[in-house]
Amino acid sequence: MLTVIFNNRIYAILQGEMKAIGLAIGPKAHDMLRIDSPTLDFVSLAQGMGVPASRATTQSEFNAALAIGLREKGPRLIEAMI
């Protein structure tokens, strides 16, 4: 099973929902919606559980990782940095 995490290190969907209902996002709320302090290393977490994983920071890296993930059997994680 191939899993892709699109990682922008922030809960952007929650920010959008808060704005949609008219809530102001102050400094404390902004800090609470960030997921980069501490930075989660999804590749290391997956590898620590025995799952092959890679991080893609460019489109060509993602394409290469996706091709491997679709070709090989078993679990695999791709962390796509966006």
C-alpha distances in whole Angstrom, upper triangle without the diagonal:
4,6,10,13,16,19,22,24,25,25,26,25,28,30,30,31,33,35,35,37,39,39,40,37,39,39,38,35,34,33,31,29,28,25,26,29,28,25,22,20,16,15,18,16,13,15,17,15,14,10,11,12,14,17,18,21,22,21,21,19,16,17,17,14,12,13,12,8,9,11,9,7,6,5,6,9,11,14,16,20,22
4,7,10,13,16,19,21,23,22,24,23,26,28,28,29,31,33,33,35,37,37,37,35,37,36,35,33,31,31,29,27,26,23,24,27,26,23,19,18,14,13,16,15,12,14,17,15,14,10,10,10,11,13,14,18,19,17,18,16,13,13,13,10,8,11,10,6,7,10,9,9,8,6,5,6,8,11,13,16,18
4,7,10,12,16,17,19,19,20,20,22,24,25,25,28,30,30,32,34,33,34,31,33,33,32,29,28,27,26,23,22,19,20,23,22,19,16,15,11,11,14,13,10,13,16,14,14,11,11,9,11,12,13,16,17,17,18,15,12,14,15,11,10,13,12,9,10,14,13,13,11,8,6,5,6,8,10,14,16
4,6,9,13,14,16,16,17,17,20,22,22,23,26,27,27,30,32,31,31,29,31,30,29,27,25,25,24,21,20,17,18,21,21,18,15,14,10,11,14,14,12,14,17,16,16,13,12,10,10,10,10,13,14,13,15,13,10,12,13,10,9,12,13,10,12,15,15,15,14,11,9,6,5,6,7,10,12
4,6,9,11,13,13,14,15,17,19,19,21,23,24,25,27,29,28,28,25,27,26,26,23,21,21,20,17,16,13,15,18,17,14,12,11,8,10,13,12,11,14,17,16,17,14,14,11,11,9,10,12,14,14,16,14,11,14,15,12,12,16,16,13,15,18,18,19,17,14,11,8,6,5,6,8,10
4,7,9,11,11,12,12,15,16,17,19,21,22,23,25,27,26,26,23,25,24,24,22,20,20,19,16,14,13,14,17,17,14,13,13,11,12,16,15,15,17,20,20,21,17,17,13,12,10,10,11,12,12,15,14,11,14,16,13,13,17,17,15,17,20,21,22,20,17,14,11,8,6,5,6,6
4,5,8,10,10,12,14,15,16,18,20,21,22,25,26,24,24,21,23,22,21,20,17,17,16,13,11,10,10,14,14,11,10,10,9,11,14,14,14,17,19,20,21,18,17,14,13,10,10,10,13,14,17,15,13,16,18,15,16,19,20,18,20,23,23,24,22,19,16,12,10,7,6,5,6
4,6,8,8,11,13,13,14,17,18,18,20,23,23,22,21,18,20,19,19,17,14,14,15,11,9,9,9,13,14,11,11,12,12,15,17,17,18,20,22,23,24,22,21,17,16,13,12,11,13,15,18,16,15,18,20,18,18,22,23,21,23,26,27,28,26,23,20,16,14,10,9,6,5
4,7,9,12,12,13,15,17,17,19,21,23,23,21,20,17,18,16,16,15,12,11,12,9,6,5,5,9,10,8,9,11,11,14,16,16,17,20,21,22,24,22,21,18,17,14,14,13,16,18,21,19,17,21,23,20,21,25,25,23,25,28,28,29,27,23,21,17,15,11,11,9,9
4,5,9,9,9,11,13,14,15,17,19,19,17,17,13,15,14,14,12,9,9,9,6,4,5,7,10,12,11,11,14,14,17,19,18,20,23,24,24,26,24,24,21,20,17,17,16,19,20,23,22,20,23,25,23,23,27,27,25,28,31,31,31,29,25,23,19,18,14,14,11,10
4,5,5,7,9,10,11,13,14,16,17,15,15,12,15,14,14,11,9,10,9,5,6,7,10,13,14,13,13,16,16,19,21,20,21,24,25,25,27,25,25,22,22,19,19,19,21,22,25,24,22,25,27,24,24,28,28,26,28,31,31,31,29,26,24,20,19,16,15,14,13
4,5,5,6,9,10,11,12,15,15,14,14,12,15,15,15,12,10,12,12,8,9,10,13,15,17,16,16,19,18,21,23,22,23,26,28,28,30,27,27,24,23,20,20,19,20,21,25,24,21,24,27,25,24,28,29,27,28,32,32,32,31,27,25,22,20,17,15,14,12
4,5,5,6,9,10,10,13,14,14,15,13,16,17,17,14,12,15,13,10,11,13,16,18,20,19,18,21,20,23,25,24,24,28,29,28,30,28,28,25,24,22,22,21,22,23,26,25,23,25,28,26,25,28,29,27,28,32,32,32,30,27,25,22,21,18,17,16,14
4,5,5,6,9,10,11,12,11,12,10,14,15,14,10,10,12,11,7,10,12,15,17,19,19,19,21,21,24,26,24,25,29,29,29,31,29,30,27,27,24,24,24,25,26,29,28,26,28,31,29,28,31,32,30,31,34,35,34,32,29,27,24,23,20,20,19,17
4,5,5,6,9,10,11,9,10,8,11,12,13,9,8,11,10,7,10,13,15,17,19,19,20,22,22,26,27,26,27,31,31,31,34,31,32,29,28,25,25,24,25,26,29,29,26,29,32,30,29,33,34,31,33,36,37,37,35,31,30,26,25,22,20,19,16
4,5,5,6,9,10,10,11,10,14,16,16,13,12,15,14,11,13,16,18,21,23,22,22,25,24,27,29,28,29,32,33,33,35,33,33,30,29,26,25,24,25,25,29,29,26,29,32,30,29,32,34,31,32,36,37,37,35,32,30,27,25,23,21,20,17
4,5,5,6,9,9,11,11,14,17,17,13,13,16,14,12,15,17,20,22,24,23,23,26,25,29,31,29,30,33,34,34,36,33,34,31,31,28,28,27,28,28,32,31,29,31,34,32,31,34,35,33,34,37,38,38,36,33,31,28,27,24,23,22,20
4,5,6,6,5,7,7,11,14,14,10,11,14,13,11,14,17,20,21,23,23,24,27,27,30,32,30,31,35,35,35,37,35,36,33,32,30,30,29,30,30,34,33,31,34,36,34,33,37,38,35,37,40,40,40,38,35,33,30,29,26,25,24,21
4,5,5,5,7,8,11,14,15,12,12,16,15,13,16,19,21,23,25,25,26,29,28,32,34,32,33,37,37,37,40,37,38,35,34,31,30,29,30,30,34,34,31,34,37,35,34,37,39,37,38,41,42,42,40,37,35,32,30,27,26,24,21
4,5,8,10,11,15,18,19,15,15,19,18,16,18,21,24,26,28,27,28,31,30,33,35,34,34,38,39,38,41,38,38,35,35,32,31,30,31,31,35,34,32,34,37,35,34,38,39,37,37,41,42,42,40,37,35,32,31,28,27,26,23
4,6,9,11,15,18,18,15,16,19,18,16,20,22,25,27,29,29,29,32,32,35,37,35,36,40,40,40,42,40,40,38,37,35,34,33,34,34,38,38,35,37,40,38,37,40,42,39,40,44,44,44,42,39,38,34,33,31,30,28,26
4,6,9,12,16,17,14,15,18,18,16,20,23,25,26,29,29,30,33,33,36,38,36,38,41,41,41,44,42,42,39,38,36,35,34,35,35,39,39,36,39,41,40,39,42,44,41,42,46,46,46,44,41,40,36,35,32,31,29,26
4,6,9,13,13,10,12,15,14,14,17,20,23,23,26,26,27,31,31,34,36,34,36,39,39,39,42,40,41,38,37,34,34,33,34,35,38,38,35,38,41,39,38,42,43,40,42,45,46,45,43,40,38,35,34,31,30,28,25
4,6,10,11,9,10,13,14,13,16,19,21,22,25,25,27,30,31,34,35,34,36,39,39,40,42,40,41,38,37,34,33,32,33,34,38,37,35,38,41,39,38,42,43,41,42,46,46,46,44,41,39,35,34,31,29,27,25
4,7,8,6,6,10,10,10,12,16,18,18,21,22,23,27,27,31,32,31,33,36,36,36,39,37,38,34,33,30,30,29,30,32,35,34,32,36,38,36,36,40,40,38,40,43,43,44,42,38,36,32,31,28,26,24,22
4,6,5,6,9,10,11,13,16,18,17,20,21,24,27,28,31,32,31,34,36,36,37,40,38,39,36,35,32,32,30,32,33,37,36,34,38,40,38,38,42,42,40,42,45,45,46,43,40,38,34,33,29,28,26,24
4,6,5,6,9,10,11,14,15,15,17,19,21,25,26,29,30,29,32,34,34,35,38,37,37,34,33,30,30,28,31,32,36,34,33,37,38,37,37,41,41,39,41,45,44,45,42,39,36,33,31,28,27,24,23
4,5,5,6,9,10,13,15,13,16,18,20,24,25,29,29,28,30,33,33,34,37,35,36,33,32,30,30,29,32,33,37,35,34,37,39,37,37,41,41,39,41,44,44,44,41,37,35,32,31,27,27,25,24
4,5,5,6,9,12,14,14,17,18,19,23,24,27,28,27,29,32,32,33,35,34,35,32,31,28,29,28,30,32,35,33,32,35,37,35,35,39,39,37,39,42,42,42,39,35,34,30,29,26,25,23,22
4,5,5,7,10,12,12,15,16,18,21,22,25,26,25,28,30,30,31,34,32,33,30,29,26,26,24,27,28,32,30,29,32,34,32,32,36,37,35,37,40,40,40,38,34,32,28,27,23,23,20,19
4,5,5,8,9,9,12,13,15,19,20,24,24,23,26,28,28,29,32,31,31,28,27,25,25,24,27,29,32,30,29,32,34,32,32,36,36,34,36,39,39,39,37,33,31,27,26,22,22,20,19
4,6,8,10,10,12,13,15,18,19,23,24,22,25,27,27,28,31,29,30,28,27,25,26,25,28,29,32,31,29,32,34,31,32,35,35,33,35,38,38,38,35,31,30,26,25,22,22,20,20
4,7,9,10,13,13,14,17,18,21,22,21,23,26,26,27,29,28,29,25,25,22,23,22,25,26,29,28,26,29,31,29,29,32,33,30,32,36,35,35,33,29,27,24,23,19,19,17,16
4,6,7,10,10,11,14,16,19,20,19,21,24,24,25,28,26,26,23,22,20,20,19,22,24,27,25,24,27,29,26,27,31,31,29,31,34,34,34,32,28,26,22,21,17,17,15,14
4,6,7,7,7,11,12,15,16,15,17,20,20,21,24,22,23,20,19,17,18,18,21,23,25,23,22,25,27,24,25,28,28,26,28,31,31,31,28,25,22,19,18,14,15,13,14
4,5,4,7,10,12,15,15,15,18,20,20,21,24,22,23,19,18,16,17,16,20,22,24,22,21,25,26,23,25,28,28,26,29,32,31,31,29,25,23,19,18,14,15,12,13
3,5,8,11,14,17,16,16,19,21,20,22,25,24,25,22,21,19,20,20,23,26,28,25,25,28,29,27,28,31,31,29,32,35,33,34,31,28,25,22,21,17,18,16,17
4,6,9,12,15,14,14,17,19,18,20,23,22,23,20,20,18,20,19,23,26,28,25,24,28,28,26,27,31,29,28,31,33,32,32,30,26,24,20,20,17,18,16,18
4,6,9,12,12,12,15,16,16,18,21,20,20,17,16,14,16,16,19,22,24,21,20,24,25,22,24,27,26,24,28,30,29,29,27,23,21,17,16,13,14,12,14
4,6,9,9,8,11,13,13,15,17,16,17,14,14,12,15,15,19,21,23,20,19,23,23,20,21,25,24,22,25,27,26,26,23,20,17,14,14,11,13,12,14
4,5,5,6,9,10,11,13,15,13,14,11,11,9,13,14,17,20,21,17,17,20,20,17,19,22,21,19,22,24,23,23,21,17,15,12,12,9,12,11,14
4,5,5,6,8,10,11,12,11,11,8,9,9,12,14,17,18,20,16,15,18,18,15,16,19,18,16,19,21,20,20,18,14,12,8,9,7,10,11,14
4,5,5,6,8,10,11,9,8,5,6,7,10,13,16,17,18,14,14,17,16,13,15,17,15,14,18,19,18,18,16,13,10,7,8,7,10,11,15
4,5,5,6,9,10,9,9,8,9,10,14,16,19,21,21,18,17,20,19,16,18,21,18,17,21,22,20,20,18,15,12,10,11,10,14,15,18
4,6,5,7,9,9,10,9,11,12,16,18,21,23,23,20,19,22,21,17,19,22,19,17,21,22,20,20,17,13,12,10,12,11,15,16,19
4,5,5,7,5,7,6,9,11,15,17,20,21,22,18,17,20,19,15,16,19,16,14,17,19,16,16,13,10,8,7,10,10,14,16,19
4,5,5,5,6,6,9,12,15,18,21,22,22,18,18,20,19,15,17,19,16,15,18,19,16,16,13,11,9,9,11,12,16,17,21
4,5,7,9,10,13,15,18,21,24,26,26,22,21,24,22,19,21,23,20,18,22,22,19,19,16,13,12,12,14,15,19,20,23
4,6,9,10,14,16,20,23,25,26,26,23,22,24,23,19,20,22,19,17,20,21,18,17,13,11,11,11,14,15,19,21,24
4,7,9,13,16,19,22,25,25,25,22,21,23,21,17,19,20,17,15,18,18,15,14,11,9,10,11,14,16,19,22,25
4,6,10,13,16,20,22,22,22,19,17,19,17,14,15,17,14,12,15,15,12,12,9,6,6,7,10,13,16,19,22
4,7,11,14,17,19,19,19,15,15,16,14,11,12,14,11,9,13,13,11,11,9,7,5,6,9,11,14,17,21
4,7,10,13,16,16,16,13,12,14,12,9,11,13,11,9,13,14,12,13,12,9,6,5,6,8,11,13,17
4,7,10,12,13,13,9,9,12,10,7,10,12,10,10,14,15,14,15,14,12,8,7,5,6,9,11,14
4,7,9,11,12,8,8,11,11,8,11,14,13,12,16,17,17,19,18,15,11,9,6,5,6,7,11
4,6,7,8,5,5,9,9,7,10,12,13,13,15,17,18,20,19,17,13,11,7,6,5,6,9
4,7,9,7,7,11,11,11,13,15,16,16,19,21,21,24,23,21,17,14,10,9,6,5,7
4,5,5,6,9,10,11,12,14,16,16,18,20,21,24,24,22,18,16,12,11,8,8,9
4,5,5,6,9,10,10,12,14,15,16,18,20,23,23,21,18,16,12,12,9,10,10
4,5,5,6,9,10,11,13,14,15,17,18,22,23,21,18,16,13,13,11,12,13
4,6,5,6,9,10,11,12,14,15,17,20,20,19,15,13,10,11,9,10,12
4,5,5,6,8,10,10,12,14,15,18,18,17,13,11,8,9,7,9,11
4,6,5,6,9,10,10,12,14,17,18,17,14,13,10,12,10,13,14
4,5,5,6,9,10,11,12,16,17,16,13,13,10,13,12,14,16
4,5,5,6,9,10,11,13,14,13,10,9,7,10,10,13,15
4,5,5,6,8,10,13,13,12,10,9,8,11,10,14,15
4,5,5,6,9,12,14,14,11,12,11,14,14,17,19
4,5,5,6,9,11,11,9,11,10,14,14,18,20
4,5,6,8,9,8,6,8,8,12,13,17,19
4,6,8,10,10,9,11,11,15,15,19,21
4,7,10,11,11,13,14,17,18,22,24
4,7,9,9,12,13,17,19,22,25
4,7,9,12,14,18,20,24,26
4,7,10,13,17,19,23,25
4,7,10,14,16,20,22
4,7,10,13,16,19
4,7,10,13,16
4,6,9,12
4,6,9
4,6
4
